[in-house]
Amino acid sequence: MPVIEKLAQPRNLTALAYESIKRYILEGELDEESRLTEDFLSGQLGISKSPVREALNTLQGEGLIRIEPRRGAYLRRFTIKEVQDLYDLRETLEVHAVAIAKVTPELVASLEASISRMKQWLKTGDKRRHIEEDARFHGLIAEGSGNRELCRVLANIQNQIWLFRCKTYRLSSTTAPGAHRAILDALNVNDKKAAQTAMSEHIRLVRNRLIDHLKDG
């Protein structure tokens, strides 16, 4: 008897909606008063409200948005204490990641290429790509640790930080390539202690400038 070939399953609509809405949020063009409704998003995506609702719930769980009943979703508002806490956690995790990362020729080459791209985006004024490259550099080091859970948590922190980094880009964008170079130079000579110090100083500088900006605002 002939066998009917099984059709490939389409990608989950909730996952597609999640990726699309998250990308829309992280473009950095929305403000805290922008309202995201299920009607609007389902109309834009051309799908029903159910996967949109599930996607929004996931994004709220990740700390990117807050959902208000019968009103819609809004970008999350961060207090100065929340920013402090996020950066403190990020520093702890990233200093640990750089300490345990396996430094291979492939990792070094990837980090070197990342620094070159970051300089290019800084030169051309491409804010989105510059921030993406910054996150990629740190993500590569986390991946080098071989700890998947560490990578997952750091990726989530980066997503939350993105929301206010887009609006405070000028505060630390010019210092990032040099800070990344210091980290890579230390890794190149297998000086993990120096790499940890460079990572800590890099994250603290960004945190302090951001908090000072929020206090002035």
Backbone as a chain_set.jsonl record, in Angstrom:
{"seq": "MPVIEKLAQPRNLTALAYESIKRYILEGELDEESRLTEDFLSGQLGISKSPVREALNTLQGEGLIRIEPRRGAYLRRFTIKEVQDLYDLRETLEVHAVAIAKVTPELVASLEASISRMKQWLKTGDKRRHIEEDARFHGLIAEGSGNRELCRVLANIQNQIWLFRCKTYRLSSTTAPGAHRAILDALNVNDKKAAQTAMSEHIRLVRNRLIDHLKDG", "coords": {"N": [[0.853, -1.191, 0.0], [0.578, 2.238, -0.855], [2.425, 4.797, 0.803], [1.506, 7.667, 2.522], [3.182, 10.633, 2.498], [4.256, 12.312, 5.362], [3.278, 15.568, 6.226], [5.303, 18.466, 6.678], [5.386, 20.038, 9.792], [3.966, 23.232, 10.383], [5.635, 26.125, 11.69], [5.209, 26.944, 15.095], [2.625, 29.17, 15.819], [2.499, 30.825, 18.035], [5.186, 31.004, 18.789], [6.212, 32.304, 16.545], [4.788, 34.71, 16.684], [5.741, 35.669, 19.111], [8.51, 36.08, 18.521], [8.317, 38.053, 16.527], [6.929, 40.209, 17.799], [8.669, 40.729, 19.891], [10.947, 41.551, 18.498], [9.926, 43.876, 17.392], [9.516, 45.408, 19.702], [12.167, 45.651, 20.642], [13.332, 47.248, 18.762], [13.374, 49.773, 19.652], [11.856, 52.061, 19.237], [9.518, 52.547, 20.539], [7.795, 54.111, 23.313], [7.279, 54.381, 26.895], [4.616, 54.902, 27.128], [3.385, 53.879, 24.952], [0.873, 51.797, 23.686], [0.218, 48.381, 23.379], [-2.033, 46.443, 21.909], [-3.991, 43.413, 21.763], [-5.701, 43.342, 19.564], [-4.499, 45.17, 17.759], [-1.934, 44.004, 17.366], [-2.55, 41.411, 16.439], [-3.841, 42.078, 14.101], [-1.754, 43.33, 12.679], [0.005, 41.187, 12.407], [-1.533, 39.346, 11.119], [-2.836, 37.147, 12.224], [-4.734, 35.133, 14.609], [-6.001, 36.243, 17.845], [-5.279, 34.581, 19.953], [-2.59, 33.266, 19.829], [-1.126, 35.637, 19.967], [-1.794, 36.622, 22.464], [-0.646, 34.65, 24.105], [2.027, 35.016, 23.428], [2.478, 37.603, 24.396], [2.148, 37.144, 27.123], [4.397, 35.581, 27.617], [6.424, 37.426, 27.065], [5.944, 39.235, 29.083], [6.621, 37.654, 31.246], [9.335, 37.549, 30.838], [10.075, 40.033, 31.537], [9.964, 42.224, 29.846], [7.675, 43.62, 29.155], [4.647, 45.005, 30.6], [1.439, 43.891, 31.438], [-1.715, 45.274, 31.422], [-4.892, 44.666, 32.624], [-7.614, 44.719, 30.38], [-6.627, 46.949, 29.113], [-4.223, 46.644, 27.719], [-0.815, 46.026, 26.63], [2.247, 47.37, 27.858], [5.493, 48.91, 27.614], [7.89, 47.852, 29.983], [8.419, 49.662, 32.987], [11.316, 50.761, 34.541], [12.658, 51.034, 37.748], [15.211, 52.943, 39.471], [16.401, 51.312, 41.358], [15.792, 48.761, 40.328], [17.276, 48.806, 37.965], [19.832, 48.976, 39.044], [19.9, 46.5, 40.385], [19.694, 44.699, 38.217], [22.082, 45.22, 36.807], [23.97, 44.601, 38.781], [23.53, 41.862, 39.047], [24.137, 41.094, 36.448], [26.866, 41.77, 36.339], [27.981, 39.997, 38.237], [27.408, 37.489, 37.034], [28.673, 37.713, 34.516], [31.356, 38.185, 35.106], [31.917, 35.756, 36.27], [31.443, 34.129, 34.034], [33.493, 34.877, 32.23], [35.629, 33.979, 33.64], [35.444, 31.202, 33.574], [35.283, 30.569, 30.948], [36.184, 28.707, 28.057], [38.988, 29.333, 26.356], [39.428, 29.376, 23.105], [40.976, 29.202, 19.801], [38.951, 29.731, 17.997], [37.027, 31.11, 19.508], [38.486, 33.404, 20.202], [38.919, 34.504, 17.645], [36.287, 35.058, 16.906], [35.556, 36.963, 18.825], [37.365, 38.967, 18.212], [36.473, 39.667, 15.642], [34.001, 40.639, 16.323], [34.615, 42.968, 17.771], [35.703, 44.51, 15.718], [33.463, 44.838, 14.062], [31.824, 46.273, 15.81], [33.219, 48.689, 16.035], [32.876, 49.583, 13.443], [30.065, 49.955, 13.29], [29.799, 51.919, 15.197], [31.193, 53.984, 13.988], [29.604, 54.497, 11.742], [27.3, 55.25, 12.951], [25.243, 53.472, 13.523], [23.02, 52.649, 15.61], [21.351, 50.467, 16.497], [22.631, 48.138, 15.462], [25.085, 48.401, 16.673], [24.472, 48.062, 19.411], [23.457, 45.474, 19.281], [25.787, 44.136, 18.542], [27.383, 44.58, 20.742], [25.98, 43.08, 22.67], [26.303, 40.598, 21.457], [29.064, 40.111, 21.695], [29.364, 39.747, 24.489], [27.678, 37.586, 24.732], [29.055, 35.611, 23.32], [31.22, 35.07, 24.986], [29.853, 34.061, 27.185], [28.771, 31.745, 26.021], [31.141, 30.409, 25.649], [31.599, 29.469, 28.147], [30.219, 27.16, 28.366], [27.944, 26.749, 29.809], [24.68, 26.41, 29.644], [22.434, 27.382, 31.022], [23.414, 29.659, 32.224], [23.91, 31.171, 29.93], [21.269, 31.522, 29.053], [20.067, 33.047, 31.125], [21.666, 35.377, 31.079], [21.107, 36.278, 28.497], [18.45, 37.008, 28.781], [18.702, 39.098, 30.631], [20.141, 40.896, 29.052], [18.178, 41.503, 27.149], [16.318, 42.93, 28.714], [17.88, 45.078, 29.571], [18.3, 46.258, 27.134], [16.041, 47.817, 26.62], [16.35, 50.301, 27.939], [18.887, 50.985, 27.132], [18.767, 51.67, 24.447], [17.742, 54.199, 24.579], [19.667, 55.571, 25.925], [21.998, 55.549, 24.569], [24.197, 57.155, 23.868], [25.657, 57.42, 26.187], [27.568, 55.426, 26.777], [28.465, 54.239, 24.477], [30.799, 54.858, 23.028], [32.854, 53.95, 24.619], [32.748, 51.222, 24.676], [34.092, 49.548, 22.61], [36.847, 49.769, 23.366], [36.758, 48.754, 25.964], [35.967, 46.137, 25.466], [38.18, 45.324, 24.023], [40.145, 45.32, 26.023], [39.264, 43.19, 27.609], [39.463, 41.058, 25.772], [42.235, 41.11, 25.181], [43.298, 40.329, 27.627], [42.273, 37.727, 27.801], [43.586, 36.615, 25.655], [46.178, 36.238, 26.545], [45.749, 34.46, 28.437], [45.167, 35.446, 30.982], [43.151, 35.26, 33.302], [42.351, 36.579, 35.619], [42.869, 39.288, 35.071], [41.105, 39.562, 32.956], [38.66, 39.22, 34.259], [38.699, 41.48, 35.902], [38.694, 43.516, 33.964], [36.207, 43.015, 32.775], [34.464, 43.487, 34.919], [34.966, 46.216, 35.467], [34.115, 47.35, 33.07], [31.312, 46.796, 32.993], [30.496, 48.069, 35.34], [31.091, 50.744, 34.784], [29.265, 51.366, 32.707], [26.874, 50.885, 34.092], [27.019, 52.81, 36.194], [27.039, 55.254, 34.801], [24.558, 55.111, 33.56], [22.786, 55.032, 35.763], [23.345, 57.494, 36.945], [22.383, 59.129, 34.936], [19.642, 58.488, 35.0], [18.982, 59.421, 37.534], [19.397, 62.146, 37.204], [17.415, 62.655, 35.423]], "CA": [[0.0, 0.0, 0.0], [1.377, 3.472, -0.884], [2.516, 5.535, 2.068], [1.333, 9.113, 2.381], [4.274, 11.333, 3.173], [3.797, 13.22, 6.411], [3.568, 16.973, 5.956], [6.097, 19.172, 7.678], [4.564, 20.868, 10.667], [4.3, 24.656, 10.336], [6.162, 26.633, 12.939], [4.202, 27.339, 16.062], [2.237, 30.575, 15.647], [2.861, 31.577, 19.236], [6.625, 31.285, 18.706], [6.396, 33.319, 15.506], [4.274, 35.971, 17.209], [6.697, 36.078, 20.142], [9.723, 36.604, 17.888], [7.999, 39.277, 15.794], [6.601, 41.271, 18.75], [9.898, 41.042, 20.621], [11.787, 42.336, 17.587], [9.265, 45.18, 17.289], [9.795, 46.113, 20.95], [13.589, 45.925, 20.793], [13.778, 48.255, 17.794], [13.659, 50.959, 20.452], [11.101, 53.234, 18.807], [8.354, 52.721, 21.405], [8.059, 54.681, 24.63], [6.55, 53.689, 27.96], [3.175, 55.175, 27.01], [2.861, 53.175, 23.775], [0.015, 50.676, 24.083], [0.189, 47.256, 22.446], [-3.241, 45.66, 22.147], [-4.115, 42.166, 21.01], [-6.324, 43.675, 18.283], [-3.5, 45.791, 16.894], [-0.872, 43.066, 17.027], [-3.079, 40.322, 15.605], [-4.087, 42.659, 12.777], [-0.465, 43.536, 12.022], [0.627, 39.902, 12.111], [-2.429, 38.546, 10.294], [-3.159, 35.896, 12.919], [-5.753, 35.314, 15.641], [-5.533, 36.851, 19.091], [-4.802, 33.598, 20.922], [-1.117, 33.196, 19.901], [-0.616, 36.945, 20.377], [-1.968, 36.686, 23.92], [0.368, 33.784, 24.702], [3.327, 35.659, 23.218], [2.564, 38.728, 25.328], [2.359, 36.594, 28.468], [5.799, 35.169, 27.684], [7.243, 38.642, 27.126], [5.776, 39.791, 30.429], [7.414, 36.802, 32.116], [10.744, 37.886, 30.631], [10.332, 41.354, 32.091], [10.042, 43.265, 28.816], [6.436, 44.396, 29.12], [3.679, 44.787, 31.671], [0.099, 43.788, 30.869], [-2.769, 45.829, 32.267], [-6.181, 44.098, 32.205], [-8.556, 45.505, 29.569], [-5.968, 48.124, 28.553], [-3.189, 46.257, 26.783], [0.548, 45.846, 27.128], [3.113, 48.55, 27.801], [6.878, 48.639, 27.956], [8.119, 47.841, 31.421], [9.087, 50.813, 33.59], [12.351, 50.328, 35.472], [13.099, 51.962, 38.786], [16.66, 52.983, 39.609], [16.778, 50.102, 42.116], [15.73, 47.621, 39.418], [18.433, 48.921, 37.079], [20.982, 48.61, 39.883], [19.853, 45.058, 40.617], [19.992, 44.013, 36.958], [23.499, 45.342, 36.493], [24.713, 43.853, 39.787], [23.423, 40.454, 38.661], [24.888, 40.928, 35.21], [28.294, 41.79, 36.649], [28.326, 38.742, 38.906], [27.359, 36.387, 36.079], [29.636, 37.871, 33.421], [32.689, 37.991, 35.671], [32.033, 34.303, 36.39], [31.518, 33.551, 32.684], [34.816, 35.098, 31.636], [36.58, 33.195, 34.418], [35.362, 29.773, 33.252], [35.193, 30.381, 29.493], [37.274, 27.982, 27.409], [39.532, 30.24, 25.348], [39.87, 28.643, 21.922], [41.253, 30.088, 18.67], [37.676, 30.113, 17.383], [36.418, 32.145, 20.344], [39.29, 34.615, 20.051], [38.645, 35.066, 16.316], [34.916, 35.59, 16.921], [35.565, 38.181, 19.63], [38.104, 39.954, 17.426], [35.579, 40.122, 14.577], [32.933, 41.411, 16.96], [35.144, 44.305, 18.072], [35.825, 45.216, 14.434], [32.115, 45.237, 13.637], [31.336, 47.31, 16.715], [33.859, 49.94, 15.626], [32.24, 50.001, 12.193], [28.721, 50.471, 13.581], [29.983, 53.177, 15.922], [31.627, 54.972, 13.003], [28.483, 54.836, 10.856], [26.172, 55.71, 13.757], [24.159, 52.486, 13.493], [22.786, 52.359, 17.025], [20.804, 49.127, 16.727], [23.644, 47.118, 15.21], [26.125, 48.56, 17.696], [23.985, 47.432, 20.638], [23.41, 44.043, 19.001], [27.157, 43.611, 18.549], [27.799, 44.594, 22.144], [25.368, 41.908, 23.302], [26.892, 39.401, 20.855], [30.387, 39.911, 22.302], [29.178, 39.164, 25.817], [27.066, 36.275, 24.542], [30.091, 34.667, 22.882], [31.971, 34.669, 26.179], [28.965, 33.192, 27.966], [28.726, 30.451, 25.331], [32.423, 29.76, 25.892], [31.578, 28.842, 29.47], [29.581, 25.86, 28.241], [26.824, 26.686, 30.751], [23.496, 26.86, 28.907], [21.554, 28.162, 31.892], [24.061, 30.966, 32.346], [23.637, 31.872, 28.664], [19.847, 31.877, 29.007], [19.804, 34.136, 32.068], [22.33, 36.576, 30.585], [20.371, 36.757, 27.325], [17.256, 37.684, 29.285], [19.142, 40.37, 31.206], [20.473, 41.769, 27.925], [16.92, 41.979, 26.565], [15.743, 43.951, 29.582], [18.77, 46.237, 29.515], [18.129, 46.867, 25.81], [14.949, 48.784, 26.631], [16.808, 51.65, 28.261], [20.129, 51.288, 26.428], [18.434, 52.348, 23.19], [17.448, 55.6, 24.87], [20.836, 56.178, 26.578], [23.089, 55.028, 23.731], [25.365, 58.045, 23.845], [26.344, 57.422, 27.476], [28.698, 54.495, 26.885], [28.739, 53.569, 23.201], [32.172, 55.087, 22.563], [33.828, 53.263, 25.474], [32.58, 49.771, 24.586], [35.152, 48.828, 21.883], [38.06, 49.725, 24.174], [36.53, 47.839, 27.087], [35.98, 44.782, 24.912], [39.574, 45.033, 23.67], [40.86, 44.985, 27.259], [38.839, 41.841, 27.987], [40.042, 40.105, 24.818], [43.687, 41.083, 25.358], [43.582, 39.516, 28.818], [41.993, 36.334, 27.452], [44.606, 36.18, 24.699], [47.385, 35.8, 27.277], [45.229, 33.549, 29.471], [45.157, 36.106, 32.287], [41.73, 35.28, 33.662], [42.121, 37.588, 36.651], [42.79, 40.582, 34.386], [39.869, 39.542, 32.168], [37.577, 39.451, 35.21], [38.763, 42.882, 36.311], [38.266, 44.331, 32.819], [34.77, 42.825, 32.616], [33.801, 44.167, 36.028], [35.09, 47.666, 35.262], [33.282, 47.684, 31.908], [29.895, 46.774, 33.362], [30.265, 49.096, 36.372], [31.1, 52.053, 34.133], [27.979, 51.524, 32.024], [25.843, 50.979, 35.136], [27.104, 54.08, 36.919], [26.621, 56.334, 33.908], [23.117, 54.983, 33.353], [22.079, 55.41, 36.994], [23.487, 58.96, 37.076], [21.459, 59.712, 33.946], [18.271, 58.312, 35.495], [18.816, 60.316, 38.681], [19.294, 63.52, 36.687], [16.143, 62.774, 34.697]], "C": [[0.891, 1.244, 0.0], [1.324, 4.184, 0.462], [2.385, 7.02, 1.785], [2.432, 9.802, 3.178], [3.72, 12.343, 4.16], [4.217, 14.654, 6.085], [4.416, 17.569, 7.067], [5.192, 20.067, 8.503], [4.959, 22.331, 10.53], [4.831, 25.117, 11.687], [5.029, 27.127, 13.832], [3.899, 28.825, 15.957], [2.601, 31.417, 16.859], [4.34, 31.953, 19.209], [6.907, 32.369, 17.675], [5.938, 34.696, 15.997], [5.231, 36.536, 18.257], [7.927, 36.732, 19.511], [9.461, 37.948, 17.212], [7.721, 40.445, 16.742], [7.845, 41.694, 19.521], [10.822, 41.902, 19.765], [11.248, 43.758, 17.463], [9.562, 46.03, 18.525], [11.251, 46.556, 21.02], [14.15, 46.868, 19.733], [14.022, 49.595, 18.481], [12.883, 52.204, 20.076], [9.887, 53.508, 19.689], [8.762, 53.434, 22.678], [7.15, 53.996, 25.644], [5.046, 53.91, 27.899], [2.557, 54.478, 25.801], [2.082, 51.942, 24.222], [-0.007, 49.616, 22.991], [-1.033, 46.408, 22.766], [-3.234, 44.389, 21.31], [-4.729, 42.428, 19.637], [-5.3, 44.22, 17.289], [-2.473, 44.768, 16.419], [-1.363, 41.925, 16.148], [-3.377, 40.824, 14.191], [-2.808, 42.855, 11.998], [0.168, 42.222, 11.579], [-0.236, 39.014, 11.222], [-2.755, 37.193, 10.9], [-4.23, 36.189, 13.97], [-5.14, 35.88, 16.919], [-4.88, 35.851, 20.04], [-3.275, 33.47, 20.966], [-0.476, 34.515, 20.304], [-0.684, 37.061, 21.897], [-0.905, 35.844, 24.625], [1.757, 34.405, 24.571], [3.526, 36.81, 24.189], [2.802, 38.241, 26.759], [3.813, 36.154, 28.658], [6.711, 36.38, 27.83], [7.118, 39.333, 28.485], [6.605, 38.98, 31.422], [8.905, 37.086, 32.006], [11.083, 39.283, 31.133], [10.428, 42.468, 31.073], [8.816, 44.166, 28.795], [5.65, 44.161, 30.407], [2.296, 44.795, 31.027], [-0.912, 44.317, 31.87], [-4.112, 45.322, 31.761], [-7.066, 45.123, 31.503], [-7.929, 46.767, 28.963], [-4.917, 47.766, 27.51], [-1.837, 46.109, 27.453], [1.354, 47.115, 26.924], [4.548, 48.118, 28.084], [7.037, 48.706, 29.473], [8.819, 49.13, 31.854], [10.085, 50.293, 34.633], [12.635, 51.416, 36.494], [14.633, 51.948, 38.826], [17.149, 51.742, 40.359], [16.769, 48.871, 41.214], [16.903, 47.621, 38.438], [19.694, 48.495, 37.825], [21.043, 47.091, 40.068], [20.213, 44.27, 39.36], [21.48, 44.049, 36.646], [24.372, 44.621, 37.517], [24.708, 42.36, 39.441], [24.226, 40.183, 37.404], [26.395, 40.88, 35.495], [28.735, 40.467, 37.276], [28.414, 37.593, 37.907], [28.435, 36.503, 35.0], [31.079, 37.75, 33.907], [32.95, 36.49, 35.852], [32.21, 33.669, 35.012], [32.906, 33.696, 32.087], [35.887, 34.297, 32.38], [36.604, 31.73, 33.994], [35.309, 29.502, 31.754], [36.42, 29.638, 28.975], [37.775, 28.832, 26.252], [40.138, 29.425, 24.207], [40.226, 29.634, 20.818], [39.97, 30.585, 18.003], [36.998, 31.227, 18.18], [37.169, 33.459, 20.183], [39.002, 35.295, 18.719], [37.254, 35.703, 16.271], [34.852, 36.899, 17.706], [36.29, 39.312, 18.897], [37.212, 40.543, 16.334], [34.462, 40.987, 15.138], [33.395, 42.83, 17.262], [35.271, 45.131, 16.799], [34.47, 45.701, 13.946], [31.579, 46.362, 14.512], [31.93, 48.67, 16.355], [33.217, 50.488, 14.359], [30.867, 50.607, 12.451], [28.79, 51.786, 14.341], [30.337, 54.295, 14.944], [30.479, 55.432, 12.119], [27.25, 55.31, 11.62], [24.988, 54.77, 13.752], [23.912, 51.98, 14.916], [22.328, 50.925, 17.258], [21.87, 48.05, 16.549], [24.783, 47.192, 16.23], [25.707, 47.858, 18.985], [23.898, 45.918, 20.459], [24.8, 43.425, 19.082], [27.722, 43.579, 19.954], [27.271, 43.352, 22.848], [25.981, 40.617, 22.756], [28.253, 39.081, 21.469], [30.253, 39.22, 23.658], [28.558, 37.77, 25.722], [28.075, 35.219, 24.126], [30.906, 34.167, 24.069], [31.13, 33.73, 27.044], [28.881, 31.802, 27.338], [30.014, 29.673, 25.552], [32.501, 29.083, 27.24], [30.999, 27.442, 29.411], [28.375, 25.677, 29.142], [25.582, 27.271, 30.077], [22.577, 27.727, 29.751], [22.107, 29.564, 32.098], [23.796, 31.795, 31.091], [22.199, 32.366, 28.604], [19.556, 33.072, 29.901], [20.434, 35.438, 31.578], [21.625, 37.15, 29.36], [19.118, 37.509, 27.747], [17.602, 39.032, 29.898], [19.469, 41.363, 30.093], [19.202, 42.327, 27.277], [16.3, 43.094, 27.397], [16.569, 45.237, 29.544], [18.588, 47.001, 28.207], [17.1, 47.998, 25.842], [15.411, 50.182, 26.992], [18.141, 51.988, 27.611], [19.87, 52.007, 25.111], [18.239, 53.844, 23.413], [18.631, 56.326, 25.528], [22.113, 55.764, 25.842], [24.361, 55.862, 23.845], [26.195, 57.97, 25.116], [27.592, 56.546, 27.497], [29.094, 53.844, 25.57], [30.195, 53.707, 22.769], [33.208, 54.326, 23.389], [33.802, 51.744, 25.288], [33.69, 49.065, 23.803], [36.447, 48.703, 22.683], [37.939, 48.763, 25.342], [36.57, 46.387, 26.616], [37.408, 44.369, 24.537], [40.366, 44.629, 24.915], [40.525, 43.573, 27.725], [39.508, 40.799, 27.092], [41.554, 39.995, 24.974], [44.074, 40.217, 26.56], [43.34, 38.034, 28.533], [43.074, 35.767, 26.533], [45.874, 35.676, 25.377], [47.007, 34.91, 28.463], [45.332, 34.135, 30.881], [43.699, 36.295, 32.705], [41.43, 36.343, 34.719], [41.983, 38.976, 36.031], [41.514, 40.678, 33.559], [38.658, 39.806, 33.064], [37.529, 40.915, 35.639], [38.26, 43.792, 35.199], [36.759, 44.219, 32.608], [34.007, 43.59, 33.692], [33.825, 45.675, 35.834], [34.2, 48.137, 34.12], [31.811, 47.792, 32.306], [29.582, 47.844, 34.405], [30.236, 50.495, 35.763], [29.761, 52.334, 33.464], [26.859, 51.716, 33.043], [25.85, 52.341, 35.81], [26.655, 55.259, 36.059], [25.113, 56.313, 33.698], [22.351, 55.442, 34.584], [22.179, 56.929, 37.216], [22.526, 59.67, 36.138], [20.017, 59.631, 34.449], [17.992, 59.228, 36.679], [18.642, 61.768, 38.229], [17.959, 63.752, 35.997], [14.972, 62.899, 35.64]], "O": [[1.855, 1.31, 0.763], [0.309, 4.167, 1.157], [3.068, 7.562, 0.916], [2.586, 9.576, 4.378], [2.83, 13.129, 3.834], [5.362, 14.912, 5.717], [4.267, 17.224, 8.24], [4.336, 20.769, 7.965], [6.147, 22.655, 10.555], [4.492, 24.535, 12.717], [4.026, 27.66, 13.357], [4.812, 29.651, 16.001], [2.967, 32.585, 16.725], [4.71, 33.074, 19.559], [7.739, 33.248, 17.899], [6.599, 35.707, 15.763], [5.497, 37.738, 18.282], [8.336, 37.816, 19.925], [10.273, 38.868, 17.308], [8.216, 41.55, 16.521], [8.05, 42.881, 19.774], [11.41, 42.868, 20.252], [12.013, 44.722, 17.434], [9.828, 47.227, 18.411], [11.545, 47.688, 21.404], [15.32, 47.247, 19.799], [14.764, 50.441, 17.982], [13.208, 53.296, 20.542], [9.289, 54.58, 19.602], [9.922, 53.38, 23.086], [6.348, 53.133, 25.287], [4.284, 53.189, 28.544], [1.336, 54.486, 25.641], [2.564, 51.145, 25.028], [-0.225, 49.923, 21.819], [-1.062, 45.725, 23.79], [-2.558, 44.305, 20.285], [-4.327, 41.809, 18.652], [-5.241, 43.792, 16.137], [-2.177, 44.674, 15.228], [-0.672, 41.515, 15.215], [-3.192, 40.102, 13.211], [-2.76, 42.585, 10.798], [0.786, 42.144, 10.517], [0.254, 38.047, 10.639], [-2.929, 36.209, 10.182], [-4.59, 37.344, 14.196], [-3.92, 35.98, 17.05], [-4.026, 36.226, 20.843], [-2.703, 33.558, 22.053], [0.594, 34.524, 20.913], [0.254, 37.539, 22.536], [-0.33, 36.275, 25.625], [2.567, 34.328, 25.495], [4.612, 36.979, 24.743], [3.562, 38.85, 27.512], [4.387, 36.335, 29.732], [7.655, 36.365, 28.621], [8.072, 39.939, 28.973], [7.219, 39.541, 32.329], [9.653, 36.889, 32.964], [12.251, 39.672, 31.151], [10.92, 43.551, 31.39], [8.913, 45.345, 28.454], [5.944, 43.254, 31.186], [2.02, 45.625, 30.161], [-0.963, 43.871, 33.016], [-4.445, 45.521, 30.593], [-7.238, 46.246, 31.976], [-8.638, 47.573, 28.361], [-4.735, 48.491, 26.532], [-1.73, 46.071, 28.679], [1.169, 47.839, 25.946], [4.784, 47.089, 28.716], [6.397, 49.514, 30.148], [9.707, 49.623, 31.159], [9.734, 49.488, 35.495], [12.828, 52.579, 36.14], [15.267, 51.046, 38.279], [18.196, 51.187, 40.026], [17.654, 48.022, 41.326], [17.456, 46.568, 38.121], [20.518, 47.747, 37.297], [22.102, 46.479, 39.927], [20.952, 43.288, 39.43], [22.068, 43.036, 36.267], [25.417, 44.082, 37.154], [25.734, 41.685, 39.526], [24.913, 39.167, 37.303], [27.107, 40.038, 34.947], [29.75, 39.894, 36.881], [29.369, 36.817, 37.924], [29.039, 35.502, 34.615], [31.934, 37.253, 33.174], [34.06, 36.013, 35.617], [33.036, 32.772, 34.843], [33.438, 32.751, 31.504], [36.931, 33.977, 31.812], [37.65, 31.083, 34.043], [35.291, 28.346, 31.331], [37.546, 29.902, 29.397], [37.058, 29.028, 25.271], [41.223, 28.86, 24.338], [39.821, 30.794, 20.887], [39.91, 31.71, 17.507], [36.462, 32.173, 17.603], [36.551, 34.515, 20.042], [38.857, 36.516, 18.66], [37.07, 36.761, 15.67], [34.169, 37.837, 17.296], [35.875, 40.47, 18.959], [37.192, 41.755, 16.122], [34.031, 41.95, 14.504], [32.655, 43.788, 17.036], [34.976, 46.327, 16.805], [34.338, 46.83, 13.474], [30.952, 47.296, 14.014], [31.228, 49.681, 16.368], [33.035, 51.697, 14.214], [30.536, 51.654, 11.895], [27.947, 52.663, 14.156], [29.84, 55.414, 15.061], [30.383, 56.612, 11.781], [26.265, 55.726, 11.011], [23.851, 55.199, 13.95], [24.523, 51.007, 15.358], [22.865, 50.239, 18.128], [21.999, 47.154, 17.383], [25.367, 46.174, 16.601], [26.505, 47.137, 19.584], [24.225, 45.164, 21.374], [24.975, 42.331, 19.62], [28.454, 42.658, 20.317], [28.016, 42.655, 23.537], [26.16, 39.653, 23.5], [28.561, 37.919, 21.733], [30.938, 38.236, 23.937], [28.868, 36.885, 26.521], [27.967, 34.061, 24.529], [31.243, 32.985, 24.147], [31.631, 32.734, 27.566], [28.915, 30.796, 28.047], [30.003, 28.444, 25.635], [33.355, 28.227, 27.465], [31.25, 26.624, 30.296], [27.834, 24.576, 29.237], [25.453, 28.489, 29.956], [22.005, 28.698, 29.255], [21.355, 30.537, 32.142], [23.493, 32.984, 31.182], [21.935, 33.485, 28.163], [18.875, 34.009, 29.485], [19.804, 36.493, 31.654], [21.551, 38.369, 29.2], [18.762, 38.524, 27.147], [16.873, 40.005, 29.707], [19.113, 42.538, 30.183], [19.162, 43.498, 26.9], [15.814, 44.086, 26.854], [16.023, 46.339, 29.492], [18.705, 48.226, 28.168], [17.269, 49.016, 25.171], [14.924, 51.157, 26.419], [18.502, 53.163, 27.538], [20.66, 52.858, 24.701], [18.537, 54.654, 22.535], [18.605, 57.548, 25.673], [23.178, 55.649, 26.448], [25.466, 55.323, 23.91], [27.341, 58.419, 25.121], [28.572, 56.884, 28.162], [29.972, 52.981, 25.55], [30.763, 52.773, 22.204], [34.318, 54.081, 22.915], [34.736, 51.056, 25.7], [34.202, 48.055, 24.286], [37.077, 47.646, 22.678], [38.884, 48.047, 25.675], [37.135, 45.52, 27.284], [37.795, 43.213, 24.71], [41.168, 43.697, 24.863], [41.404, 42.843, 28.183], [40.044, 39.799, 27.57], [42.1, 38.893, 24.905], [45.052, 39.471, 26.513], [44.112, 37.182, 28.972], [43.429, 34.592, 26.623], [46.561, 34.798, 24.855], [47.813, 34.646, 29.355], [45.558, 33.409, 31.849], [43.103, 37.349, 32.486], [40.354, 36.941, 34.703], [41.101, 39.748, 36.407], [40.909, 41.746, 33.467], [37.74, 40.529, 32.676], [36.456, 41.513, 35.728], [37.495, 44.725, 35.448], [36.101, 45.212, 32.299], [33.018, 44.262, 33.4], [32.806, 46.339, 36.02], [33.599, 49.209, 34.199], [31.148, 48.778, 31.984], [28.518, 48.46, 34.358], [29.443, 51.337, 36.183], [29.19, 53.411, 33.633], [26.006, 52.59, 32.887], [24.798, 52.957, 35.978], [25.967, 56.158, 36.542], [24.467, 57.361, 33.661], [21.365, 56.169, 34.461], [21.208, 57.565, 37.627], [21.928, 60.686, 36.496], [19.262, 60.597, 34.336], [16.887, 59.753, 36.811], [17.847, 62.517, 38.796], [17.433, 64.864, 35.977], [13.829, 63.008, 35.195]]}, "num_chains": 1, "name": "protein.A"}
